[in-house]
Amino acid sequence: MSKMFVEKRQALYKNITTQEGTLLRVNRSIQVEGAFGVLKNDYNFNRFLTRGKTSVKTSVEK
């Protein structure tokens, strides 16, 4: 592994394990869940399992 990679990784780990870093991570997870809640509730969206261009086009046209 690169020496610079190891140093950056250690610095990032130090940042996310502080009390402030932990609060930021918790806040971010809450914000993401809200976005999925809006998709599910407001747009009656039930599944994200659509693969391929053909499937995506047909699911939008329904």
N, C-alpha and C positions, 0 to 999 in steps of 0.2 A: 504494500500500500504506500501511497504517497505520503511524505512527511507533512505536507501542507494540508492534505485531506484529514489526517489524524488530528492535527491542531485545530482545524475548523470544526471538526466533529466534536471535539472536547469542549470548545467554546460554545457551540450550540447546545450541547447537553447541559452545560452549566447554566445557560440562560433559561432553558425550559424547566429546569428543576427548582428554580427560585420560587418564592411565594408569588411574585408578580407573574412569572411565566405560567405557573399553574392556573392562576385566575384567568389569564388570557386564553389558555387552552379550553377551559371549561366554558367560558363565554362564547368561544367560536363554535363549540359543539352545539350549544343551545341555539345559536343563530341559524345553523344549517338545518336543524330539525324543524325550525319554523318555516323555512322555505319548502321543505317537503310536505309539511302540513297544509300549506296553501295550495300546492299542486293537488294533493289528494282531496281536500275539502271543496275548494272553490271551483276546480276544473273537473271534478269527478274522475280523477286519474287514479287507476288502481294498480297498474303494472308498468314496470320499466323493461320488461323482457321482450324486446323487439330487435331482431337481428336482420341485417341486410337491407338494401335500399328498397326492394320491392315491398317488404313487410312494413317499412316505415311509411312509404307512400300510401299503402292501402289503409293503415291504421289512422292516418290523418284525414283521409277522405270519408271515413265512416261517419 
